[in-house]
Amino acid sequence: MRVLIATITAGGGHLQAAAALQEAWLQAHPHDVVERLDLLTLFSPLHKKIYSDGYVKLIAHAPELWGMVFTKMDNPKLVQKLARWKKAIGSNSSRKFARFVKQFAPDVVLCTHYLPVELLGGLRKKWPAAPPLTVSIVTDFEAHALWMEPDVDLYCVAAEETKARLVARGAAAGQVLVTGIPISAKFSAPIDTAAVRKHYGLRDDLPILLVLSGGFGMGPVAQILAALDRIERPFQTLVVAGRNEQLRRDLAAQDRRHPTHVLGFVTNMHELMAVADLLVTKPGGLTTSEALAMGKPLFILNPIPGQEAANSDFLLQRGAASKVNSVDDLPFQLDQLLGSKKLAAMARAAKALGRPAAAADICRAVTEFHLKA
C-alpha cells in the first residue's frame, strides 16, 4: 500500500502527529511505501512566512483576535463557501500539491492538519481512477468546522464528545472513529525514572513540576517561574524553553528559590513527563495527549482562545486538569494542589483518558476501512 501523510508546520503538534503515524504504520506494515509531506515546503517564501510566522505571531501577540477568527470560522456552511471560492481561483501551492499527490498515487492519505483535507476535496472529481482514501485526523479535543470536508472518507477523533460534534454537523456516525490523537510509541514504553532523576540531579523527596513553553518557546515561562518563587512549599522544577534559545539563557542565568533545571529543545519529553508530578503547560492537543497517556495531570494557565480553550474545557470537565486565568493566582492554587488528594485524583483521571496506542489504532482502523472500501 502507498500511504501519504499530509500535514503542515503550524505549531509543532501537527508534525508530531504525522511522525507518530509514520512510525506506527511502518511498524505494522514495514513493506508499505509511506511518505510524509509538510505542505509548507510547497509554498512560496512569502506565502510560507505569512502562514507559519503569521500564525505564531498572532497567537503570541493577539490571542483574542485569533480567538475571534477561530470562532467566526467555526461554521461548516461558511467554510464550504470559502473552500469553493479558493478552489475556483486556485493557487500555485495547491497546484503543486495536486501534482505531488497524482505523482505519488497514494492508496490512503492521512491528514493531520485541515489544509490538506480541504485541498484533497478539490481533487476528488479530477482523479483519473479511484481516488485515495482520505482520512481527517483531528488533533484537538474539539473538531473545528475546518476539519470537515464532504469528500472525507473517515474521521479519527480524540473523544466521544469530538465525534458527537462532527455527527451533529452532518458526518455519518460510521465515518467517525474515536481513536485518540496519535502520539509516539515512546510515551507508552517502559522508562527508568531513577536513571532520569539521576541524570538531571533531581531529588527523590521533592515533587517535580514540569513547566513547558511549547516548541517555539512562546508561553509566559518567565512569569510562571517568578510566581513559583512565591510558593513556600518545597518542590523542584524542570523547565523546557523549546527552540527559544534566548529564553533558555535568560532563565538559566537567574537564581530561584526552588531547585530549577532549565532545558532548551528536547527529544526526551517522555522521560521528563515520566518523572513529573504535574505539568504546567498550554493545553495543545499533542502535549495533552502525551500527558494523558502517561497519567500526568495538567495545570493550565490562561489558554489561548480557540482550540486551547476547548481542550482546557475538556480536561477540566473530566477532572484531569486545574486552571487559572492569571499568573497572580498561580502561587496559591499550586500550593493548595501540591501533595493534595486532588492531585492524585487528577492523575487517575488523566490515566483513564489516555490513549497511548492511538497511532497504532488509527493505522489498524484505516487499513480495515480501506479493505472494505
Protein Blocks (a to p, Z undefined) as FASTA:
>chain_A
ZZddddddedjklmmmmmmmmmmmmmmmmmbccddddfklmpcfklmmmmmmmmmmmmmm
mmmlmmmmmmmmmcfklmmmmmmmmmmnopfklmmmmmmmmmnopabdcdfbfklmmmmm
mmmmmpmbdcdddddddfbfbdcfklpcfklmbdcdfblklmmmmmmnopafklpccebj
addfklmcccdfklmmmmnopafkbccddddebjnopackklmmmmmmmpmbgcddddde
bjalklmmmmmmpccfbdcddddddfklmmmmmmpmbdcddfdfklmmmmmmnopacdde
hiaehjklmmmmmmmmnopaccdfbfklmmmmmmmmnopaklmmmmmmmmmmpcfklmmm
mmmmmmmmmmmZZ
